[in-house]
Amino acid sequence: MSTQNQKVAIVTGASQGIGAALVEGYRKLGHAVVATSRTIAPADDADVLTVQGDIADPATAERVVTAAVERFGRIDTVVNNAGVFVAKPFTDYTAEDYATVTGVNVAGFFRLTQRALPHLLAQGGGHVVSVTTSLVDAADSRVPSVLASLTKGGLQAATKSLAIEYATRGVRVNAVSPGTIRTPMHAPETHDFLAALHPVGRMGEVADIVDAVLFLETAPFVTGEILHVDGGMSAGH
Ligand SMILES: NC(=O)c1ccc[n+]([C@@H]2O[C@H](COP(=O)([O-])OP(=O)(O)OC[C@H]3O[C@@H](n4cnc5c(N)ncnc54)[C@H](OP(=O)(O)O)[C@@H]3O)[C@@H](O)[C@H]2O)c1
């Protein structure tokens, strides 16, 4: 059961894939977790509170933060993991694609982080960590996806900006920038194609990203870092 000394992490996009594994990872670290997504089911673990909602909707950030404080009394970490990926040639993107991808990837990050930050400061500090994509730093002609670069590139820039803004107040701000990770985001028939995009010749695993997030969580001298976990993608081809 939670105690007053137990840290509390909010994890978005927590119903499956990387987010679901991050919930387990933070629990192993000893944190209580507020896990959110549109379809997330209630948890058996008393130290995991689930909150359903569309992260693009400003009301969701409000409900998630309120629920975290009501149930656990504090917030120490925000993990901005919810994200959508739509890859297509630039001129094929629709207005709906734009609204969906910017709504989840950018507005979701902005509203939740902004709403939670005063609670981190109230604890004397905390950690904001976001999941971006290596395509930001290593665009690939085989995967045209400017909306991923526009939104996740924005998160990477915001990570550095917030790291500096809050550096003297104990809040660290970092990002993990993955290559392609084996999650429900990718249909199995695409795995061979996706593996070949990486210099190491394979996709990454969910545990690779969880380990990187938890490293950043427990690294007090690391802030403003964009940690690439991408099988060499950002280094070159
Ligand atoms: N897998 C990869 O290859 C890869 C590569 C680079 C970066 N990433 C990033 O890593 C993060 C996690 O990816 P993943 O592969 O684990 O994705 P995933 O398996 O597709 O899961 C996405 C999660 O986000 C939630 N979500 C989607 N739209 C949402 C919305 N409007 N409001 C609230 N939650 C929403 C989903 O839950 P609900 O459906 O219940 O809402 C789900 O829990 C994303 O930010 C993604 O961009 C992934």
The ligand as an ORCA input file, in Angstrom:
! r2SCAN-3c Opt
* xyz 0 1
  N       6.714      1.226    -31.175
  C       7.603      1.944    -31.820
  O       8.242      1.484    -32.781
  C       7.891      3.359    -31.407
  C       8.974      4.016    -32.025
  C       9.270      5.330    -31.650
  C       8.473      5.961    -30.713
  N       7.417      5.303    -30.151
  C       6.610      6.040    -29.195
  O       6.481      5.276    -28.012
  C       5.232      5.577    -27.396
  C       4.500      4.282    -27.099
  O       4.405      3.556    -28.307
  P       3.826      2.072    -28.382
  O       4.522      1.418    -29.521
  O       3.811      1.441    -27.061
  O       2.345      2.412    -28.877
  P       1.022      1.571    -28.897
  O       1.285      0.122    -28.627
  O       0.314      1.959    -30.152
  O       0.267      2.178    -27.634
  C      -0.109      3.518    -27.663
  C      -0.694      3.880    -26.315
  O      -1.136      5.231    -26.387
  C      -2.507      5.276    -26.020
  N      -3.185      6.326    -26.781
  C      -3.289      6.431    -28.134
  N      -4.051      7.478    -28.456
  C      -4.433      8.051    -27.279
  C      -5.240      9.159    -26.947
  N      -5.836      9.905    -27.892
  N      -5.429      9.452    -25.638
  C      -4.856      8.696    -24.667
  N      -4.078      7.638    -24.924
  C      -3.891      7.314    -26.217
  C      -3.051      3.890    -26.296
  O      -4.110      3.551    -25.427
  P      -5.685      3.674    -25.779
  O      -5.902      3.091    -27.142
  O      -6.334      2.924    -24.658
  O      -5.994      5.148    -25.713
  C      -1.848      3.015    -25.940
  O      -1.833      2.763    -24.551
  C       4.487      6.509    -28.365
  O       4.677      7.847    -27.983
  C       5.198      6.250    -29.681
  O       5.123      7.364    -30.543
  C       7.115      4.018    -30.471
*
